[in-house]
Amino acid sequence: MSHGNDPSRLNINLAASRERAFVEKIRTDQRAQWLRDNSKAITAYNEFVEANGMFSDSVRKF
């Protein structure tokens, strides 16, 4: 590694950077799994709302 790209000279904490990347990867994977696990329910709800409207349609004023 050249001295110009040395993380310590650039004041970069590699451990913290790796940990943030790891946490973000876990969140992304968990979100994708949640969407896969719940896709049928989400689709069913969206179809219900499309056909019947939202439960609050009769009470909202806007």
C-alpha positions in Angstrom: 0.0 0.0 0.0 1.4 3.4 -0.9 1.8 6.0 1.9 -0.8 8.2 0.2 -3.5 5.5 0.6 -2.6 4.5 4.2 -5.9 4.5 6.1 -4.2 5.7 9.3 -2.7 8.7 7.5 -6.2 9.4 6.2 -7.6 9.1 9.7 -9.9 6.2 8.8 -10.8 3.6 11.4 -10.8 0.3 9.4 -12.4 -1.7 12.2 -15.2 0.7 12.6 -15.7 0.9 8.8 -15.8 -2.9 8.5 -18.3 -3.1 11.4 -20.6 -0.4 9.8 -20.4 -2.3 6.5 -21.2 -5.6 8.3 -24.2 -4.1 10.2 -25.5 -2.6 7.0 -25.2 -5.9 5.1 -27.1 -7.7 7.9 -29.9 -5.1 7.8 -30.1 -5.3 4.0 -30.3 -9.1 4.2 -32.8 -9.1 7.0 -35.0 -6.6 5.1 -34.9 -8.7 1.9 -35.8 -11.9 3.9 -38.7 -10.1 5.6 -40.0 -8.9 2.3 -39.7 -12.5 0.9 -41.4 -13.9 4.0 -44.3 -11.4 3.9 -44.7 -10.9 0.1 -48.0 -12.9 -0.1 -49.5 -11.0 2.8 -48.4 -7.7 1.3 -49.8 -8.6 -2.1 -53.1 -9.8 -0.5 -53.4 -6.5 1.5 -52.7 -4.4 -1.5 -55.3 -6.3 -3.5 -57.8 -5.9 -0.7 -57.2 -2.1 -0.6 -57.4 -1.8 -4.3 -60.8 -3.6 -4.3 -62.3 -2.2 -1.1 -60.4 1.0 -0.2 -58.7 1.7 3.1 -60.5 1.2 6.4 -60.4 4.9 7.0 -61.8 6.1 3.7 -65.2 6.8 5.2 -63.8 9.0 8.0 -61.0 10.9 6.5 -61.6 14.5 5.4 -58.9 15.0 2.7 
